[in-house]
Amino acid sequence: MIWLTIILMTAVVFVSRYLFLEPRLPLRLGPRTTRFLSYSAPAILTAIAAPIVFMPEGELALEISNPYLISAALAVTLAYLTRHVLFTTVVSMGVFFVMHV
């Protein structure tokens, strides 16, 4: 049963990717749908990151001693000011590791 589930999930993912990436298929998305789908990546990343940042131990932690919150706020600020992904990642991870130790 597990192998059947894995194979079926693989098939669903492959078909969904193939339909949009194969240039010979006549399937095209309209501009409204494309614009709508452009919001999916930030929404998914927010849904993944928000619980980690705001509730690292399972409870709401909005203290200045929360290294996840400080590093996330620093990353957002640096990304907005510098627009440099590598710099933002390295500095915010460095601050997290220094605060977490």
Jmol script that loads the backbone (N, CA, C; Angstrom):
load data "model"
ATOM      1  N   MET A   1       0.817  -1.196   0.000  1.00  0.00           N
ATOM      2  CA  MET A   1       0.000   0.000   0.000  1.00  0.00           C
ATOM      3  C   MET A   1       0.861   1.261   0.000  1.00  0.00           C
ATOM      4  N   ILE A   2       1.953   1.227   0.759  1.00  0.00           N
ATOM      5  CA  ILE A   2       2.836   2.388   0.819  1.00  0.00           C
ATOM      6  C   ILE A   2       3.493   2.629  -0.533  1.00  0.00           C
ATOM      7  N   TRP A   3       3.947   1.531  -1.176  1.00  0.00           N
ATOM      8  CA  TRP A   3       4.586   1.694  -2.486  1.00  0.00           C
ATOM      9  C   TRP A   3       3.599   2.216  -3.520  1.00  0.00           C
ATOM     10  N   LEU A   4       2.373   1.788  -3.457  1.00  0.00           N
ATOM     11  CA  LEU A   4       1.357   2.280  -4.380  1.00  0.00           C
ATOM     12  C   LEU A   4       1.119   3.770  -4.171  1.00  0.00           C
ATOM     13  N   THR A   5       1.083   4.197  -2.921  1.00  0.00           N
ATOM     14  CA  THR A   5       0.912   5.620  -2.619  1.00  0.00           C
ATOM     15  C   THR A   5       2.091   6.427  -3.143  1.00  0.00           C
ATOM     16  N   ILE A   6       3.296   5.939  -2.938  1.00  0.00           N
ATOM     17  CA  ILE A   6       4.483   6.642  -3.421  1.00  0.00           C
ATOM     18  C   ILE A   6       4.477   6.737  -4.939  1.00  0.00           C
ATOM     19  N   ILE A   7       4.140   5.671  -5.608  1.00  0.00           N
ATOM     20  CA  ILE A   7       4.111   5.671  -7.078  1.00  0.00           C
ATOM     21  C   ILE A   7       3.025   6.616  -7.596  1.00  0.00           C
ATOM     22  N   LEU A   8       1.851   6.584  -6.982  1.00  0.00           N
ATOM     23  CA  LEU A   8       0.778   7.483  -7.414  1.00  0.00           C
ATOM     24  C   LEU A   8       1.128   8.950  -7.166  1.00  0.00           C
ATOM     25  N   MET A   9       1.752   9.258  -6.040  1.00  0.00           N
ATOM     26  CA  MET A   9       2.161  10.638  -5.765  1.00  0.00           C
ATOM     27  C   MET A   9       3.223  11.089  -6.756  1.00  0.00           C
ATOM     28  N   THR A  10       4.138  10.190  -7.094  1.00  0.00           N
ATOM     29  CA  THR A  10       5.153  10.507  -8.095  1.00  0.00           C
ATOM     30  C   THR A  10       4.508  10.792  -9.441  1.00  0.00           C
ATOM     31  N   ALA A  11       3.540  10.007  -9.814  1.00  0.00           N
ATOM     32  CA  ALA A  11       2.851  10.221 -11.087  1.00  0.00           C
ATOM     33  C   ALA A  11       2.097  11.549 -11.107  1.00  0.00           C
ATOM     34  N   VAL A  12       1.436  11.873 -10.021  1.00  0.00           N
ATOM     35  CA  VAL A  12       0.701  13.143  -9.954  1.00  0.00           C
ATOM     36  C   VAL A  12       1.655  14.324 -10.074  1.00  0.00           C
ATOM     37  N   VAL A  13       2.765  14.279  -9.365  1.00  0.00           N
ATOM     38  CA  VAL A  13       3.736  15.379  -9.430  1.00  0.00           C
ATOM     39  C   VAL A  13       4.337  15.476 -10.827  1.00  0.00           C
ATOM     40  N   PHE A  14       4.696  14.353 -11.425  1.00  0.00           N
ATOM     41  CA  PHE A  14       5.282  14.378 -12.762  1.00  0.00           C
ATOM     42  C   PHE A  14       4.305  14.941 -13.783  1.00  0.00           C
ATOM     43  N   VAL A  15       3.077  14.473 -13.771  1.00  0.00           N
ATOM     44  CA  VAL A  15       2.093  14.943 -14.751  1.00  0.00           C
ATOM     45  C   VAL A  15       1.811  16.429 -14.568  1.00  0.00           C
ATOM     46  N   SER A  16       1.687  16.866 -13.333  1.00  0.00           N
ATOM     47  CA  SER A  16       1.410  18.289 -13.116  1.00  0.00           C
ATOM     48  C   SER A  16       2.578  19.170 -13.570  1.00  0.00           C
ATOM     49  N   ARG A  17       3.793  18.708 -13.426  1.00  0.00           N
ATOM     50  CA  ARG A  17       4.951  19.473 -13.907  1.00  0.00           C
ATOM     51  C   ARG A  17       5.048  19.408 -15.432  1.00  0.00           C
ATOM     52  N   TYR A  18       4.817  18.222 -15.983  1.00  0.00           N
ATOM     53  CA  TYR A  18       4.967  18.015 -17.422  1.00  0.00           C
ATOM     54  C   TYR A  18       3.969  18.860 -18.214  1.00  0.00           C
ATOM     55  N   LEU A  19       2.755  18.974 -17.716  1.00  0.00           N
ATOM     56  CA  LEU A  19       1.736  19.736 -18.446  1.00  0.00           C
ATOM     57  C   LEU A  19       2.128  21.195 -18.634  1.00  0.00           C
ATOM     58  N   PHE A  20       2.811  21.771 -17.669  1.00  0.00           N
ATOM     59  CA  PHE A  20       3.160  23.185 -17.751  1.00  0.00           C
ATOM     60  C   PHE A  20       4.546  23.433 -18.345  1.00  0.00           C
ATOM     61  N   LEU A  21       5.394  22.426 -18.368  1.00  0.00           N
ATOM     62  CA  LEU A  21       6.761  22.628 -18.849  1.00  0.00           C
ATOM     63  C   LEU A  21       6.990  22.146 -20.273  1.00  0.00           C
ATOM     64  N   GLU A  22       6.145  21.298 -20.784  1.00  0.00           N
ATOM     65  CA  GLU A  22       6.311  20.793 -22.149  1.00  0.00           C
ATOM     66  C   GLU A  22       5.838  21.856 -23.143  1.00  0.00           C
ATOM     67  N   PRO A  23       6.756  22.388 -23.956  1.00  0.00           N
ATOM     68  CA  PRO A  23       6.374  23.488 -24.857  1.00  0.00           C
ATOM     69  C   PRO A  23       5.460  23.063 -26.003  1.00  0.00           C
ATOM     70  N   ARG A  24       5.429  21.792 -26.352  1.00  0.00           N
ATOM     71  CA  ARG A  24       4.596  21.354 -27.479  1.00  0.00           C
ATOM     72  C   ARG A  24       3.130  21.165 -27.114  1.00  0.00           C
ATOM     73  N   LEU A  25       2.819  21.134 -25.831  1.00  0.00           N
ATOM     74  CA  LEU A  25       1.414  21.003 -25.433  1.00  0.00           C
ATOM     75  C   LEU A  25       0.718  22.358 -25.539  1.00  0.00           C
ATOM     76  N   PRO A  26      -0.528  22.380 -25.984  1.00  0.00           N
ATOM     77  CA  PRO A  26      -1.220  23.660 -26.197  1.00  0.00           C
ATOM     78  C   PRO A  26      -1.805  24.261 -24.924  1.00  0.00           C
ATOM     79  N   LEU A  27      -1.319  23.890 -23.767  1.00  0.00           N
ATOM     80  CA  LEU A  27      -1.850  24.392 -22.512  1.00  0.00           C
ATOM     81  C   LEU A  27      -1.103  25.663 -22.107  1.00  0.00           C
ATOM     82  N   ARG A  28      -1.797  26.766 -22.047  1.00  0.00           N
ATOM     83  CA  ARG A  28      -1.213  28.043 -21.632  1.00  0.00           C
ATOM     84  C   ARG A  28      -2.092  28.673 -20.558  1.00  0.00           C
ATOM     85  N   LEU A  29      -1.459  29.299 -19.593  1.00  0.00           N
ATOM     86  CA  LEU A  29      -2.198  29.979 -18.540  1.00  0.00           C
ATOM     87  C   LEU A  29      -2.414  31.430 -18.927  1.00  0.00           C
ATOM     88  N   GLY A  30      -3.553  31.946 -18.560  1.00  0.00           N
ATOM     89  CA  GLY A  30      -3.857  33.341 -18.832  1.00  0.00           C
ATOM     90  C   GLY A  30      -3.102  34.264 -17.896  1.00  0.00           C
ATOM     91  N   PRO A  31      -3.102  35.565 -18.189  1.00  0.00           N
ATOM     92  CA  PRO A  31      -2.364  36.519 -17.343  1.00  0.00           C
ATOM     93  C   PRO A  31      -2.926  36.618 -15.927  1.00  0.00           C
ATOM     94  N   ARG A  32      -4.230  36.477 -15.776  1.00  0.00           N
ATOM     95  CA  ARG A  32      -4.817  36.548 -14.428  1.00  0.00           C
ATOM     96  C   ARG A  32      -4.402  35.336 -13.598  1.00  0.00           C
ATOM     97  N   THR A  33      -4.389  34.170 -14.213  1.00  0.00           N
ATOM     98  CA  THR A  33      -3.977  32.964 -13.501  1.00  0.00           C
ATOM     99  C   THR A  33      -2.499  33.016 -13.147  1.00  0.00           C
ATOM    100  N   THR A  34      -1.683  33.502 -14.064  1.00  0.00           N
ATOM    101  CA  THR A  34      -0.254  33.637 -13.803  1.00  0.00           C
ATOM    102  C   THR A  34      -0.002  34.604 -12.648  1.00  0.00           C
ATOM    103  N   ARG A  35      -0.717  35.716 -12.656  1.00  0.00           N
ATOM    104  CA  ARG A  35      -0.568  36.688 -11.564  1.00  0.00           C
ATOM    105  C   ARG A  35      -1.033  36.083 -10.248  1.00  0.00           C
ATOM    106  N   PHE A  36      -2.137  35.339 -10.285  1.00  0.00           N
ATOM    107  CA  PHE A  36      -2.648  34.687  -9.080  1.00  0.00           C
ATOM    108  C   PHE A  36      -1.644  33.679  -8.530  1.00  0.00           C
ATOM    109  N   LEU A  37      -1.031  32.895  -9.401  1.00  0.00           N
ATOM    110  CA  LEU A  37      -0.061  31.886  -8.964  1.00  0.00           C
ATOM    111  C   LEU A  37       1.243  32.503  -8.473  1.00  0.00           C
ATOM    112  N   SER A  38       1.521  33.736  -8.835  1.00  0.00           N
ATOM    113  CA  SER A  38       2.760  34.371  -8.375  1.00  0.00           C
ATOM    114  C   SER A  38       2.756  34.597  -6.862  1.00  0.00           C
ATOM    115  N   TYR A  39       1.582  34.547  -6.244  1.00  0.00           N
ATOM    116  CA  TYR A  39       1.494  34.726  -4.793  1.00  0.00           C
ATOM    117  C   TYR A  39       1.670  33.414  -4.033  1.00  0.00           C
ATOM    118  N   SER A  40       1.737  32.292  -4.713  1.00  0.00           N
ATOM    119  CA  SER A  40       1.778  31.017  -4.008  1.00  0.00           C
ATOM    120  C   SER A  40       3.103  30.784  -3.281  1.00  0.00           C
ATOM    121  N   ALA A  41       4.231  31.127  -3.888  1.00  0.00           N
ATOM    122  CA  ALA A  41       5.526  30.898  -3.232  1.00  0.00           C
ATOM    123  C   ALA A  41       5.673  31.709  -1.941  1.00  0.00           C
ATOM    124  N   PRO A  42       5.392  33.029  -1.942  1.00  0.00           N
ATOM    125  CA  PRO A  42       5.484  33.745  -0.665  1.00  0.00           C
ATOM    126  C   PRO A  42       4.504  33.231   0.383  1.00  0.00           C
ATOM    127  N   ALA A  43       3.327  32.800  -0.036  1.00  0.00           N
ATOM    128  CA  ALA A  43       2.349  32.285   0.925  1.00  0.00           C
ATOM    129  C   ALA A  43       2.839  30.985   1.556  1.00  0.00           C
ATOM    130  N   ILE A  44       3.406  30.113   0.755  1.00  0.00           N
ATOM    131  CA  ILE A  44       3.907  28.838   1.285  1.00  0.00           C
ATOM    132  C   ILE A  44       5.104  29.065   2.195  1.00  0.00           C
ATOM    133  N   LEU A  45       6.026  29.943   1.787  1.00  0.00           N
ATOM    134  CA  LEU A  45       7.190  30.225   2.633  1.00  0.00           C
ATOM    135  C   LEU A  45       6.776  30.853   3.965  1.00  0.00           C
ATOM    136  N   THR A  46       5.783  31.736   3.929  1.00  0.00           N
ATOM    137  CA  THR A  46       5.292  32.332   5.168  1.00  0.00           C
ATOM    138  C   THR A  46       4.655  31.285   6.060  1.00  0.00           C
ATOM    139  N   ALA A  47       3.882  30.389   5.481  1.00  0.00           N
ATOM    140  CA  ALA A  47       3.243  29.336   6.273  1.00  0.00           C
ATOM    141  C   ALA A  47       4.259  28.395   6.903  1.00  0.00           C
ATOM    142  N   ILE A  48       5.386  28.201   6.248  1.00  0.00           N
ATOM    143  CA  ILE A  48       6.433  27.340   6.802  1.00  0.00           C
ATOM    144  C   ILE A  48       7.243  28.086   7.865  1.00  0.00           C
ATOM    145  N   ALA A  49       7.596  29.335   7.599  1.00  0.00           N
ATOM    146  CA  ALA A  49       8.514  30.062   8.477  1.00  0.00           C
ATOM    147  C   ALA A  49       7.848  30.671   9.705  1.00  0.00           C
ATOM    148  N   ALA A  50       6.618  31.107   9.610  1.00  0.00           N
ATOM    149  CA  ALA A  50       5.976  31.818  10.722  1.00  0.00           C
ATOM    150  C   ALA A  50       5.920  30.995  12.012  1.00  0.00           C
ATOM    151  N   PRO A  51       5.503  29.743  11.978  1.00  0.00           N
ATOM    152  CA  PRO A  51       5.513  28.995  13.241  1.00  0.00           C
ATOM    153  C   PRO A  51       6.908  28.808  13.824  1.00  0.00           C
ATOM    154  N   ILE A  52       7.911  28.663  12.979  1.00  0.00           N
ATOM    155  CA  ILE A  52       9.281  28.494  13.470  1.00  0.00           C
ATOM    156  C   ILE A  52       9.769  29.777  14.122  1.00  0.00           C
ATOM    157  N   VAL A  53       9.461  30.908  13.507  1.00  0.00           N
ATOM    158  CA  VAL A  53       9.953  32.191  14.019  1.00  0.00           C
ATOM    159  C   VAL A  53       9.215  32.618  15.278  1.00  0.00           C
ATOM    160  N   PHE A  54       7.895  32.499  15.276  1.00  0.00           N
ATOM    161  CA  PHE A  54       7.117  33.036  16.382  1.00  0.00           C
ATOM    162  C   PHE A  54       6.847  32.033  17.500  1.00  0.00           C
ATOM    163  N   MET A  55       6.969  30.740  17.220  1.00  0.00           N
ATOM    164  CA  MET A  55       6.704  29.727  18.242  1.00  0.00           C
ATOM    165  C   MET A  55       7.769  28.640  18.207  1.00  0.00           C
ATOM    166  N   PRO A  56       9.037  28.958  18.483  1.00  0.00           N
ATOM    167  CA  PRO A  56      10.094  27.949  18.367  1.00  0.00           C
ATOM    168  C   PRO A  56       9.975  26.810  19.378  1.00  0.00           C
ATOM    169  N   GLU A  57       9.414  27.064  20.533  1.00  0.00           N
ATOM    170  CA  GLU A  57       9.276  26.025  21.559  1.00  0.00           C
ATOM    171  C   GLU A  57       7.833  25.574  21.726  1.00  0.00           C
ATOM    172  N   GLY A  58       6.957  25.946  20.802  1.00  0.00           N
ATOM    173  CA  GLY A  58       5.563  25.557  20.890  1.00  0.00           C
ATOM    174  C   GLY A  58       4.662  26.604  21.510  1.00  0.00           C
ATOM    175  N   GLU A  59       5.244  27.634  22.077  1.00  0.00           N
ATOM    176  CA  GLU A  59       4.478  28.740  22.656  1.00  0.00           C
ATOM    177  C   GLU A  59       4.896  30.035  21.977  1.00  0.00           C
ATOM    178  N   LEU A  60       3.997  31.008  21.976  1.00  0.00           N
ATOM    179  CA  LEU A  60       4.303  32.297  21.370  1.00  0.00           C
ATOM    180  C   LEU A  60       5.474  32.943  22.106  1.00  0.00           C
ATOM    181  N   ALA A  61       6.533  33.283  21.366  1.00  0.00           N
ATOM    182  CA  ALA A  61       7.757  33.829  21.965  1.00  0.00           C
ATOM    183  C   ALA A  61       8.125  35.124  21.257  1.00  0.00           C
ATOM    184  N   LEU A  62       7.633  36.237  21.768  1.00  0.00           N
ATOM    185  CA  LEU A  62       7.914  37.550  21.182  1.00  0.00           C
ATOM    186  C   LEU A  62       8.935  38.331  22.008  1.00  0.00           C
ATOM    187  N   GLU A  63       9.836  37.624  22.661  1.00  0.00           N
ATOM    188  CA  GLU A  63      10.858  38.278  23.476  1.00  0.00           C
ATOM    189  C   GLU A  63      12.057  38.660  22.627  1.00  0.00           C
ATOM    190  N   ILE A  64      12.854  39.574  23.148  1.00  0.00           N
ATOM    191  CA  ILE A  64      14.091  40.000  22.470  1.00  0.00           C
ATOM    192  C   ILE A  64      15.133  38.889  22.519  1.00  0.00           C
ATOM    193  N   SER A  65      14.953  37.912  23.384  1.00  0.00           N
ATOM    194  CA  SER A  65      15.909  36.812  23.494  1.00  0.00           C
ATOM    195  C   SER A  65      15.616  35.673  22.514  1.00  0.00           C
ATOM    196  N   ASN A  66      14.583  35.786  21.705  1.00  0.00           N
ATOM    197  CA  ASN A  66      14.237  34.763  20.726  1.00  0.00           C
ATOM    198  C   ASN A  66      15.148  34.913  19.505  1.00  0.00           C
ATOM    199  N   PRO A  67      16.126  34.009  19.319  1.00  0.00           N
ATOM    200  CA  PRO A  67      17.064  34.159  18.204  1.00  0.00           C
ATOM    201  C   PRO A  67      16.385  34.001  16.833  1.00  0.00           C
ATOM    202  N   TYR A  68      15.321  33.222  16.771  1.00  0.00           N
ATOM    203  CA  TYR A  68      14.595  33.060  15.504  1.00  0.00           C
ATOM    204  C   TYR A  68      13.953  34.378  15.084  1.00  0.00           C
ATOM    205  N   LEU A  69      13.327  35.041  16.035  1.00  0.00           N
ATOM    206  CA  LEU A  69      12.650  36.304  15.745  1.00  0.00           C
ATOM    207  C   LEU A  69      13.645  37.400  15.368  1.00  0.00           C
ATOM    208  N   ILE A  70      14.725  37.517  16.104  1.00  0.00           N
ATOM    209  CA  ILE A  70      15.737  38.544  15.818  1.00  0.00           C
ATOM    210  C   ILE A  70      16.376  38.289  14.454  1.00  0.00           C
ATOM    211  N   SER A  71      16.733  37.049  14.172  1.00  0.00           N
ATOM    212  CA  SER A  71      17.360  36.732  12.889  1.00  0.00           C
ATOM    213  C   SER A  71      16.404  36.944  11.720  1.00  0.00           C
ATOM    214  N   ALA A  72      15.140  36.602  11.905  1.00  0.00           N
ATOM    215  CA  ALA A  72      14.159  36.813  10.841  1.00  0.00           C
ATOM    216  C   ALA A  72      13.933  38.294  10.589  1.00  0.00           C
ATOM    217  N   ALA A  73      13.839  39.080  11.650  1.00  0.00           N
ATOM    218  CA  ALA A  73      13.671  40.526  11.483  1.00  0.00           C
ATOM    219  C   ALA A  73      14.894  41.142  10.802  1.00  0.00           C
ATOM    220  N   LEU A  74      16.075  40.686  11.191  1.00  0.00           N
ATOM    221  CA  LEU A  74      17.292  41.169  10.543  1.00  0.00           C
ATOM    222  C   LEU A  74      17.320  40.768   9.069  1.00  0.00           C
ATOM    223  N   ALA A  75      16.921  39.540   8.762  1.00  0.00           N
ATOM    224  CA  ALA A  75      16.916  39.074   7.371  1.00  0.00           C
ATOM    225  C   ALA A  75      15.947  39.885   6.524  1.00  0.00           C
ATOM    226  N   VAL A  76      14.774  40.162   7.047  1.00  0.00           N
ATOM    227  CA  VAL A  76      13.804  40.965   6.300  1.00  0.00           C
ATOM    228  C   VAL A  76      14.347  42.367   6.065  1.00  0.00           C
ATOM    229  N   THR A  77      14.934  42.956   7.080  1.00  0.00           N
ATOM    230  CA  THR A  77      15.483  44.310   6.950  1.00  0.00           C
ATOM    231  C   THR A  77      16.636  44.345   5.958  1.00  0.00           C
ATOM    232  N   LEU A  78      17.570  43.406   6.080  1.00  0.00           N
ATOM    233  CA  LEU A  78      18.701  43.383   5.155  1.00  0.00           C
ATOM    234  C   LEU A  78      18.258  43.101   3.720  1.00  0.00           C
ATOM    235  N   ALA A  79      17.299  42.216   3.550  1.00  0.00           N
ATOM    236  CA  ALA A  79      16.807  41.918   2.200  1.00  0.00           C
ATOM    237  C   ALA A  79      16.163  43.146   1.582  1.00  0.00           C
ATOM    238  N   TYR A  80      15.433  43.896   2.381  1.00  0.00           N
ATOM    239  CA  TYR A  80      14.782  45.099   1.872  1.00  0.00           C
ATOM    240  C   TYR A  80      15.806  46.188   1.527  1.00  0.00           C
ATOM    241  N   LEU A  81      16.812  46.345   2.382  1.00  0.00           N
ATOM    242  CA  LEU A  81      17.782  47.427   2.182  1.00  0.00           C
ATOM    243  C   LEU A  81      18.840  47.101   1.130  1.00  0.00           C
ATOM    244  N   THR A  82      19.342  45.866   1.125  1.00  0.00           N
ATOM    245  CA  THR A  82      20.476  45.558   0.251  1.00  0.00           C
ATOM    246  C   THR A  82      20.087  44.814  -1.027  1.00  0.00           C
ATOM    247  N   ARG A  83      18.997  44.046  -0.993  1.00  0.00           N
ATOM    248  CA  ARG A  83      18.572  43.218  -2.128  1.00  0.00           C
ATOM    249  C   ARG A  83      19.670  42.233  -2.552  1.00  0.00           C
ATOM    250  N   HIS A  84      20.477  41.799  -1.589  1.00  0.00           N
ATOM    251  CA  HIS A  84      21.573  40.872  -1.847  1.00  0.00           C
ATOM    252  C   HIS A  84      21.304  39.596  -1.054  1.00  0.00           C
ATOM    253  N   VAL A  85      20.950  38.519  -1.739  1.00  0.00           N
ATOM    254  CA  VAL A  85      20.488  37.291  -1.091  1.00  0.00           C
ATOM    255  C   VAL A  85      21.592  36.623  -0.272  1.00  0.00           C
ATOM    256  N   LEU A  86      22.777  36.486  -0.835  1.00  0.00           N
ATOM    257  CA  LEU A  86      23.857  35.804  -0.129  1.00  0.00           C
ATOM    258  C   LEU A  86      24.266  36.567   1.131  1.00  0.00           C
ATOM    259  N   PHE A  87      24.425  37.868   1.009  1.00  0.00           N
ATOM    260  CA  PHE A  87      24.785  38.693   2.169  1.00  0.00           C
ATOM    261  C   PHE A  87      23.727  38.570   3.265  1.00  0.00           C
ATOM    262  N   THR A  88      22.463  38.671   2.883  1.00  0.00           N
ATOM    263  CA  THR A  88      21.367  38.575   3.849  1.00  0.00           C
ATOM    264  C   THR A  88      21.366  37.223   4.544  1.00  0.00           C
ATOM    265  N   THR A  89      21.551  36.167   3.787  1.00  0.00           N
ATOM    266  CA  THR A  89      21.539  34.817   4.356  1.00  0.00           C
ATOM    267  C   THR A  89      22.694  34.600   5.319  1.00  0.00           C
ATOM    268  N   VAL A  90      23.893  34.991   4.906  1.00  0.00           N
ATOM    269  CA  VAL A  90      25.083  34.761   5.738  1.00  0.00           C
ATOM    270  C   VAL A  90      25.011  35.580   7.031  1.00  0.00           C
ATOM    271  N   VAL A  91      24.642  36.839   6.935  1.00  0.00           N
ATOM    272  CA  VAL A  91      24.600  37.691   8.133  1.00  0.00           C
ATOM    273  C   VAL A  91      23.507  37.228   9.092  1.00  0.00           C
ATOM    274  N   SER A  92      22.311  36.947   8.577  1.00  0.00           N
ATOM    275  CA  SER A  92      21.232  36.534   9.479  1.00  0.00           C
ATOM    276  C   SER A  92      21.514  35.163  10.099  1.00  0.00           C
ATOM    277  N   MET A  93      22.129  34.245   9.340  1.00  0.00           N
ATOM    278  CA  MET A  93      22.510  32.958   9.930  1.00  0.00           C
ATOM    279  C   MET A  93      23.611  33.135  10.963  1.00  0.00           C
ATOM    280  N   GLY A  94      24.551  34.023  10.703  1.00  0.00           N
ATOM    281  CA  GLY A  94      25.604  34.291  11.681  1.00  0.00           C
ATOM    282  C   GLY A  94      25.047  34.839  12.979  1.00  0.00           C
ATOM    283  N   VAL A  95      24.126  35.780  12.873  1.00  0.00           N
ATOM    284  CA  VAL A  95      23.495  36.332  14.076  1.00  0.00           C
ATOM    285  C   VAL A  95      22.719  35.247  14.815  1.00  0.00           C
ATOM    286  N   PHE A  96      22.036  34.402  14.079  1.00  0.00           N
ATOM    287  CA  PHE A  96      21.283  33.311  14.721  1.00  0.00           C
ATOM    288  C   PHE A  96      22.229  32.377  15.480  1.00  0.00           C
ATOM    289  N   PHE A  97      23.308  31.979  14.832  1.00  0.00           N
ATOM    290  CA  PHE A  97      24.234  31.051  15.495  1.00  0.00           C
ATOM    291  C   PHE A  97      24.896  31.672  16.706  1.00  0.00           C
ATOM    292  N   VAL A  98      25.235  32.945  16.649  1.00  0.00           N
ATOM    293  CA  VAL A  98      25.832  33.623  17.803  1.00  0.00           C
ATOM    294  C   VAL A  98      24.836  33.714  18.935  1.00  0.00           C
ATOM    295  N   MET A  99      23.573  34.040  18.626  1.00  0.00           N
ATOM    296  CA  MET A  99      22.555  34.165  19.679  1.00  0.00           C
ATOM    297  C   MET A  99      22.125  32.804  20.233  1.00  0.00           C
ATOM    298  N   HIS A 100      22.147  31.788  19.394  1.00  0.00           N
ATOM    299  CA  HIS A 100      21.634  30.479  19.799  1.00  0.00           C
ATOM    300  C   HIS A 100      22.616  29.709  20.670  1.00  0.00           C
ATOM    301  N   VAL A 101      23.896  30.007  20.575  1.00  0.00           N
ATOM    302  CA  VAL A 101      24.903  29.271  21.334  1.00  0.00           C
ATOM    303  C   VAL A 101      24.972  29.728  22.756  1.00  0.00           C
TER     304      VAL A 101
END
end "model"
wireframe off; spacefill off
backbone 0.3
color backbone group
